[in-house]
Amino acid sequence: MDNGLMRHWSSADPVPSVSAWRDTFIALHGASHLAVEDALPWEGRLDWRKSQTYGIALCGGIRENLVRGRRHIQSDPRGTYELLVPITGSAWVEQGPTAGEIQTGFMGLCDMDRPLTFAHESDFVSVAFIFPMQEVERRSPGVVRQPQVLGGANGLGRMIRRAVTTLQEERNHLSEATFDVACEQLIDLVCLAGEGASDSAPTGQRALVEAEIRRYVCRNASDRSLNVAGIARALGWSTRYIQDVLKAANITSRDLIRQERLQLARNRLASTSWAGHSIAQIAYASGFSNHASFSTAFRREFDMTPREARNFTQPAPANRD
C-alpha cells in the first residue's frame, strides 16, 4: 500500500453501492467477471485490511458470481493464494479438477493465478486470508500443486479457522509489523494442513498421524456411524490424507475400524461386567449392526466363535469334592 501504510474499510456501514463494492472486491482479489445482485436495500459488506504483503477481508450480504479466467489472470496476475473461511452459508468453488460446495466447517485454498469460479447467495459470509504464493513455495512446495478443500471443524483445521477469524476481528488493533508476523505464523499452519491434504502424506508425519488415527478409532469403535470421513473431521486432516497414511501402514480405514470393534467385543466377552449381556447385545454395543456378520468376522479374526470365546474365559466351576 502507499507509503507502507495499512488501510481498511470500516464495517460500521455497508459498502455504499454496487460499483464501490465491485471496485474494492476486484482491487483485493484481482480482475474478474463479477456479477453482483443489485438488490434494494443494498447491504453488501466488505471489511478488509491489507499490508504490503498480506491481506484479510470479510465479505457477505450479497449474491454474486465471480469468474476469474485466463485473460483476467494475464492482465492482472496476483501471485497470491487465498484461504476462504466460511462463517455462514455456503459457496460453490471450482478450480481445475476440484469443484464443490464449501460451508462452515470447511475451508477452500485457492491459487488466484489459476482460472476460478466462485458463486454464493446473499446469506454467505466469509473471511479470505490473502498471502503470497512464494511464502507457500518457500515452506512447502507440494501445497501449491492443486486447490484444496480443508476441514475446519476440528484439530488443526479448527485452529486455522479460529486464527483467521480472530485476525480479521482484531486487525485494527495490530500494527502493520504485528499483523505481518501473525500472518506468517498462520501460513505455517496452512502449509501443515495443506501437506496433510496432498496426494502423498509427508513421511515424517506418518507415524505420528497413524498413532493418532488408531487412538481415535480405538476410543470410538463402538460408534456405528464411525467412518473415514468422521475420523478426518475429528482429527482435522483430509479424508485423502487419512487414507494415504493408512495405506502406507497396509491397512484400510474399514479394516482398522472392524479390527478395533472385534477387539472391543472380545474384551467384553471376557469381562465379568458384561456377563449379563447376550452376545448379540455385546456385538451391537461394540459397533456392529448385524449379529451374523459379527460372528463371521469374529471367527475369521480369532479362529473361534464368540460363544467359544465367552466360554473359554468363564471361570471353571468350583470343585465340590
Disulfide bonds with the S-S distance in Angstrom:
none
